Amino acid sequence: MTGPRLGHPTAEAAIEALRERGVGTVHVGIFDTDARLRERRMTIGPAEAALRGPYAFPNVIHRWDIAEAVFDGADTFLSEPAAIDPTSGRAFPFEADAALYIADFTGPSADLSPRRLLARQVAKADAMGFAVKAAFECEFTVLAETAESLRAKGFDRMTAFLPENACFASDSAAGWSDLLVGLEAVMARLEIPFHALGTELGPGCVEATLAARDPMGAADDYALFRAFTRAFCRSRGLTASFMAQLGAGFQGLSGHLNLSLADKDTGRPVFADTRARDGLSKTMSHFIGGMLRLLPETTALCTHTANAYRRMVPGNWSPRTPTWGFGNYSVALRVANADAATTRLEFRVPAADTNPHLTLAMALGCGLWGIETKAEPPAPCDGDAREIVPKGFQPLPRTLLEAAQRLKDSATARALFGDRFIEHFAWSRRHEDAVVQRFVSAQERARYLEAI
């Protein structure tokens, strides 16, 4: 399907583009709390009516967990008003003459939506005079497994695609060529461009760096990239995994956020100051200070699965403390400032399974709070910072349960992101932790069953 872009500022302009491109089918979806797109497939007539509104969607999706078990039964489940974002239109990659749009709730469940949470932080940045640019980069593992083979194996003893894979190696790249070219074609239809795509450390591992753009588009890109990478690999008889830690024999998978601010009127980057000794502006320094000060109590927003905390252990590359530094890969906030125009922050704590809307909302909310309060960062770290906790700062939580409790208890998080969202999200994370704690792995039984 070729023709005009499907994303437009107004519903009428989007409808006109759909007609010009001869679209017959439209997929309309809402992201759930864990960033999975829950969609309906419509013919063009009902889709045009939905774009104009009103539109409705079942409100259960923010009240069930990642396995679709309902944990919030306090309310009656019903259809709630929602609105389709006409700027979000893209081609649907697996059907001819089909499109995809993203919607979100406008009624009571709007307060529970991570995408709405991000929209509010973007609006706050705009009110403060800033334009935001963002991009996500992640690692994922491709397994030589199907849905059937995974279940036959009990999700154990999994075989990696190209187990001889080596990081950045040209001989590994040759083995990946056909798969990655096909993946690029799928993402091109979704209008998700890559900055880079190549092999990473470990069996079956690939790193994808998405191109920088506006914050909502960047978060949508990453959530859709994950969904359609999984779908594409399944179409090839493979499985793509974005789990933070698949097991002891696999590498941890990161989901880093790159972020910068500019003056919204002039476009001038505001993170750099060539007159300063370190090249950083006071704005960037305060943004770093705000993120690091609040990171220990908001970690659950960017690291929201029990599995993600298995990556934050000794022997892994993952940062585990509220630190920052210049070009340092062991810190939570890595400053990349090779030149003023591209000076940015790389937030290295999130894993590949992170909810991009939540992570970006958290980073913006905490960083803007730092600018408002003139928060000062600790000294930058030069060496391995993974166990360094700066004086006067808290260590990061090491479990999802601890992170959820800290978030629930944070008055600042409630002020920035809303009582209702924080209360509900912390509850959902405590539920998630409790579910995972009920399961015992084969490795745990092998270690303890006969010895204790």
Secondary structure, DSSP 8 states (H G I E B T S, - for coil): --SS-S--SSHHHHHHHHHHTT--EEEEEEE-TTS-EEEEEEEHHHHHHHHHS-EEEEGGGGSB-TTS-B---SS---EEEEEEEEEEEEE-TTSTTEEEEEEEE-SGGGGG-HHHHHHHHHHHHHHTTEEEEEEEEEEEEEES--HHHHHHTTT-S--BSSTT--TT-HHHHHHHHHHHHHHHHHHHHTT--EEEEEE-SSTTEEEEEE--B-HHHHHHHHHHHHHHHHHHHHHTT-EEE--SB--TTS-B-BEEEEEEEEETTT--BSSB-TTSTTSB-HHHHHHHHHHHHHHHHHHHHHS-STGGGGSSSTTSS---SS-EEES-TTSSEEEE-SSGGG-EEEE---BTT--HHHHHHHHHHHHHHHHHHT--------S--TT---TT-----SSHHHHHHHHHH-HHHHHHH-HHHHHHHHHHHHHHHHHHHT---HHHHHHHTTT-
